[in-house]
Amino acid sequence: VRERCGILRKAADIMEERRHELNAWICLEVGKIIPQADAEVSEAIDFCRYYADEMERLDQGVNLDIPGETNRYFYQPRGIALVISPWNFPMAIAVGMTVAALVTGNCTLLKPAETSTVIAAKIAEILIAAGVPPGVFQYVPGKGSVVGSHMVNHPDVHLIAFTGSREVGCRIYADAALVQPGQRHLKRVIAEMGGKNAIIVDESADLDQAVAGAVYSAFGYTGQKCSACSRVVVLSPVHDAFVERFVEATRSLNVGPTDDPSTQVGPVIDAKAQARIQEYIEQGKAECELAIACDAPSEGYFVGPTVFKNVERHATIAQEEIFGPVVAIIRAANFDEALEIANGTDYALTGGLYSRTPDHINRAAAEFEVGNLYINRTITGAIVSRQPFGGFKMSGVGSKAGGPDYLLQFLEPRHVTENIQRQGFAPIEGADQ
């Protein structure tokens, strides 16, 4: 454990030294603006250092001795871990899942998303430079439906850590449940599968704060964060004022190439994503009222920030994860209805509340069905240890990344009890008498 933790800390140091290079790769390969790429590299560094600290804590185990008996509770690695990482946080999430598997002693296979394989190769370079021994870690780029599927179904894989779409996550969960010939264990699956995240704005909210926070939460990285706001539920007394200001704030966003320092909203990941988002926008136009559709460059995979108002809670764009810069604004008559609307999807990842009413804040903390609730602030940008990240319902399964329970998923707990009362010890064979 001491050696493994040392490797993680060395990797973190290398990432700090190569920060600007890594930022540039994230900007180039997945179209993230430099300030957000830099925050992602910081998160990757935090994962390395935090999980090193956590593994040292877990390595102490729990010892309970009573007269005549010792009890030892400790952990061992599960075996081979398969990490399937996403393109939207190609550095932070890939690093977090991979180093969690490695620091707990598991040999690890990293299969990155097809659109972010260069960044994953840089992670592999860093881990090797930090001292990961040959044969312990393997970088496996390839097509998910072929390479990923083969490894998920392989009987030698013990654990799968996945972040990506609900469709793929559910398929992995089902495939991993099948016991293959020669397999002598049940596979553990950790899956983070997205959200349909809502921010509630009540009548006591500071609208300046609410508008700025909702815009940033919705359109940061072009709405391609699993934590992004895609619904804003606004109480009737402030609905019209909020919509007007939200639309104007959206209009002010600079849309363009991510290597331009003035850009706030860049392209989406590829042509397939662009076409899918545009289909949702057309669906929204048929179901709801378009409030604004911002202009975007014609060359490249751009989709301008788009806002719909007077959206019904069960409309397609209010229920399905779009993963793009599209926001549905829904009116609620009162706070009870706002909570009902916010909870009315299959997902439970992130949520937000802008309010200065203590009762509303307390009720949201108790009743808002999300893994991460943010009050009077943006709903993206979770920080390792401070805000462990992950949801439930169809948003995924497993303990929160960057939290005190995360590494336990990569370990098998064991317990040894020994009766030491009047046993004595047999002589060691061959020892001098």
N, C-alpha and C positions, 0 to 999 in steps of 0.2 A: 504493500500500500504506500509506503514512504516513497518508493521509487516511482510508482505510477503518479502520485500527487506531484512529485518533482517534475515529471514530464509535462503535466498540465500547466504548471506554473511557468515552465520554460516556453511552452507554446504561447501562453499569454504574452510573455515578454517579446517574442518574435512578432506576434501580431501588432503589438505597439510599435515596434521598429518599422514594420511594413505597412502601417496604417494607410498612408496616402496611396500606395500602390493598390491595396485592397479596395479602398474607396473607388479608385478609378475603374477597377474591374467590375465592381457592382454597378457603377454608373453605366459602363459600356455594355455589359452583358444583359442586364435585366431592366435598364432604364430607370434607375432610382436617382433622385437628385442628391448631390454630394452631402448636404447636411443630414439627410436621412441615411445615406450609406455610412457616414461616419458614426452615427448613433448605433447602427447595426454592428459595426466592427467593435464598438465599445461593449455591446451586449455579448458578443462572442468572447471577448476578453473576460468579462464578468462571469460567464458560465464556467470558464476554465478555472478561475480562482475560487469561485464559490463551491463548485463540485469537489475540488481538491480539499477544501476545508471540511465539507460535509463527509467525505469518505474517511478522513482522519477521525472524525467524530464517531462514525458508525463502526470503524475498525476497533474501537475500544470495547465493543460488545457490552453485555450486561452480566455481571458475576454476582451470584447470590449464594453465600455459604451459610450453612447451619451446622450445628455440632454433628459431626459424623457424616456430613454429605456436602459435596460441592456441586454447584449448578452453573453451567457455562452456556450463555446465549450468544451466538456469533453468526457471521454471514459468510457465504461462499458465492462465487460467480455462478450464473445460470448456464453459460456455455457459449454458443455462437449467437451474436446479436446482429440483426439486419436493420440498418438505418435507411429509411427512404425519405429523403428530404425534399422540400418544396423550392420553387423558384422565387417566391415573393420575399422570403428572408433567407437567401441562399447561403449567407455566411453565418448569421446568428443561430438559426434553428438547426442547420446542418452541424455546426460545431457543438451546440448544446447537446443534441442527441448522441453524437459520436463520442464526445469526451465522457459523457455519463456512462456509456457502455464500457469504454476503455478503463476508466478509473475504478470501476467496480470489478475489473478483472476479466471481462469477456472479450474474446476475439471478435472483431467487428468488421462488417462489410458496409461500406457507404455507397448507396445507389442514389445519386442526385437526380433531380428533375432534368429532363433532356435539355431544357433551355438555360440551365445554369451549371453546365459541366466544367467550365473553365474555373469558376470560383471554387468548386469542390476540389479540383486538381490543386489549386493553391492551398486549400486546407490540408490536403494530403502532403504537399511539400513541407508545410509547417510542422505537421505532426512527426514526420520522419526526421526533420532537422532537430526537433525537440527531444528525439531519442526513443520513439516507439520502436520496439524490436521488430526485426523481419518476421513476417508470418502472423503478426498480431492484428494488423490493420490492413484492409484492402480497399482500394478505390475501384468501384465497378460501374463505370458509366455505361449507359445503354438504354434501350427502349423499355419503358416500364412494363408494357403488356407482355414482353418477352423475358427480359432479364429479371425484372422485379418479380413477375409471377413465378418464374422458375425458382427463385430463392425463397419466396414466401412458402411455396409448397415443399421445399426440400426437407427431408426428415432430420437433417443435422442442424437445422436452425432452431434455436430455443426461444428466441425473443425477437419481436418485430416492433420497431419504433417508427411510426409513420406520421407525417404531417402532410395534408393535402385535401383533396376534394372528398365530399361525403360519399359519392359514388364509389370511388376507388377504396376509401377507408372501409366501407361496408363489405366490399368484396374481399379485401384482405382479412377482415375479421371472420368472415364465413370460411374462407379457404384455410385459414390457420387453425380452425376448429376441427378440421378433418385429420385424423391420425393416419399417417402414411405407413406403408410397410416398412418395418424395421425401426420405426419411431418409438421411443420408450419414455416419452415425456409429453405433456400438454404445453403448447406454445403460449407464451404471454404476449398480448398485443397492447401496445400503447398507441392510441390514435387521436390526433387532433384534426377535426374535420370541418372547421369553419363556423360561420354564424350568420344571423340576420339581425344585426345589432341595432338597438333603439336607444335614443336619448329622449327622455321626458323633460319638457319645459313647462313648469307650472306658472301660475299667475304671480307668484312672488319672486320669480327668477330675475337676476340681473341680466337684462337682454343683451347688453354689450358683451358680457362674458359668454352668454349662451350662444350667441351668433358666431363669435370668433371660435369658440370651442367646437361647435358642431361643424363648421366649415372645415377646420383642420382635421377633425376626426373623419369626415366624409371623404375628403379629396386628397389627403396625404397619401403619397404613392398611388395616386390616381384611383383611389378606392380599392386597391388590390391587397389590402391587409385583411386577414381573417377577423381582426378586431374592429374594422372600419364601421363607422355609422352609416347605415343605409336607410334607416327610418328615423324621423323626428316626430314625436307625438307631442302636440302642443295643446294646452288647455285653451278653451274658447276665449276667455277674457284677453289673452295676449296673442292669439293666433294670427290675426291679420297683421299686427305690427311685426311679429317675428318673421312671418313669410316675406314681407316687403324688405326687411333688412337682410334676411338670409339670401334672398335673390340678388340683391345689390352687392353683397359681399362676395357671392359666387361670381358675379359678373367681373369683379375686379381681379380675379386670379389670372396669372400669366401662364398660358399653355404653350409648351414648346419643347425643344430638345433638352435633354437633361444635362448636357455639358455647358449650357448657357446659365451663368450664375443667377440670372433674373427669373428663371423658370421655377414655378411653384407646382405645376401639374405637368407631368411628362406623358409619354406614350403608354399604352397597355402592352402586354408582354409579346403578343404576336398577332398575326392576321386572324387566326381562329378565335381568339379572345375578342378582338375588335368586332368581328361579325356577330358573335354571340351577344355582346353588349348592345350592339345596334338593334338586334332583334328584340331585346327586352325594351329598348326605348320605343320602338314602334308599337309593341304591346302596350306600353304605358300610355302612349298617345291615344290608343283605342279605348282604354279603360278609364283614364284619368284626365286631368287638365295639366298641360305643360306650362310650367312657370318660367323656365329659362333653359335654353340649350346653348351653351357657349360655343363660339367658333373655335376651331382647332386646325392646325396645319393639314394640308391635303396630302402631303407626302409623309409616309410613315404610318405607324399603327396608333393613330391618335383618335381619342373620343373626348369631345369637350364635356366639362362638367354639366350635368343635366339634373334639373329639379322638377318634380311633379308635385302639385298641390291638390287638395280635395280628393285625396286617395282613400278608397275604402280599405278597411283593415284586411279584407280577404282578397284584395286584388293581387294579381300575379307578382307585380313588382314589390308588393308589401310582404310577400311570403317566401319567394325563392331567392337564394343567394345569387347575386348578379356578378359580384367580384369586379366591379368597375365603378366609374364616377357617376353613379345614379342614386338619387335620394328621393324617397317618398315622404311627403309631409302629411300627417294624419291628424285631424282635429279630434279632440276628446272633450266631452262635456264637463267632466270632473276628474278628480285624481283616481277614483276607483276605476273608471273606464280607461284612463291612461295606463294603469297597471295591467288591466285586462288585455288591452291591445298590445302592450309591450311583451307580455308573456304568451301571446297568441301565435307563436310559431313553433316549429319543431326544434329550434335551436336554443341554446342557453350558454352563450360564450361571454360577450361583454355587454354592458349597458351603462347608461349614464342618467343622471338627474341634475337639472339646474333648478335650485329651489333655496329659499331662505325660510322655509316653514319647517320647524323641528319635527312636527308630526309626520310630514311627508317624507322627510329624510329617514326617520326611524322606520316608517312603513316600507320604504324602498329597500332598506337594508334587510328587512325580514322577508319581504314578499316578492321582490324583483328576482325572477328566476334566471340568474346569470352566475357564471363562475367568477367574473371580475366586474364589480360595480364601482363606478367612478362618480363622485358627487362634486359638482361645481368645478369640473376640469375636463380635459379631453379624455376620450375613452381608448386611445391608442398609446403606445409607448410604455408598456409595462417594463419595470426595471427588476433585474434578477435580485432575489432575496427580499427586496422591498415589496414587490407586487408579483408573487408567483402566479403564473399564467396558465389558464386552462378552464374548460367548461364541462357541461354535462348535457343530458338529453342527446340530440343528434349532433352536438358539437364535439363529441368525442368520448373516449374512455381512458381512464388512467389519472394519476396524480399530477398536480400542477408542475410545469417546468419551472426551474429556478426556485423551487420550494423545498422544505425539509423532508417531504415524503418521496421526492422524485427518484432518488437513487435506489430506494428500497425495491422498486419495480425491477431493477436489474440484478437483484440479489436473491439467493435462497437462504432463508433463516434456518439455522440448525441449533439444536440444544443437546448438551451432553450432561447427564447426571451421573455422579460417581459416589458410591457408598465407600467411605474411607474409615469406617469404624472397625477397629481391631482386625484389619486385613493383613497388615504386614506386607512384605514384598519378597517375592521369590528371588533367589540369587541370579545374577546375570550369567548365562551360560558362557563358559570360556574365560570369565574374569578370574583374576588371581584371588585365591581364597585366603 
